[in-house]
Amino acid sequence: MPKKSDSTFEYEGGDLEAMLFAENYYRWIFDDIKPYIGQNVVEVGSGVGSFSKLILQTNPKTVHLIEPSQAMHKQLKKNIKKSSKTAINTHNDYLSGVESDLKKSHPDTFIYINVFEHIEDDAAEIRKIKSLLKKGGHVIIFVPALTSLYSDYDKSIGHFRRYTKDSLEALCKNAGLEIISLGYRDIFGTASWWFNFVALKRGGLSPSMVKVYDKFFVPVIRAAESRVKVPFGKNVMVVAKKS
């Protein structure tokens, strides 16, 4: 198991397994960030590779997949197939442990999907990203939103916080990054999350819950939010640039 650092984060296995059924959810994120994915990509917190497979569809030159959980890294290696177009590197470590490897590939894209909330010192993490990121490159961060939705469940799976647009913007700007895109996502999900995890205090996600939401609700929410900019949402995403 990799040594823990100031940027420690972990995933709950059961909840990550449930999220394997969130195909529309991941596709929605991917389609929005695809224009910003470059040729030398780093994904931090790759889990078992659900989102990594989408990244590889862009045929980048190199991809570094970083996953600190030993069990999940083992599964990640099984799930990610070798590619003739992309040099794929998996690391059972944290970002701080692979800096020398990353410097050699001159990364132009960093991707964090539901990871930054697990990092206690997020300011130190984003400064590290900027130091490694190629000039003109992008960092993409997708996180849980709204402090009012923070629940015992968030705490149990290692969430140090939930973000707002303002806090995520400040995090990036304080590191000297330029905001390219910033917005909330999944306004309908705020009520669902509050009811299940704040009011009812549910202890986790179930595959059936994720399947139903992903199949019947996510496509409708995506279509609606492609037309209307929502004032709040269950998640918030930023694309920032080193300029």
Beta strands, then each sheet from edge to edge (+ up, - down):
strand 1: 40-44
strand 2: 62-66
strand 3: 87-91
strand 4: 109-113
strand 5: 138-144
strand 6: 178-185
strand 7: 235-241
sheet 1: 3+ 2+ 1+ 4+ 5+ 7- 6+
end
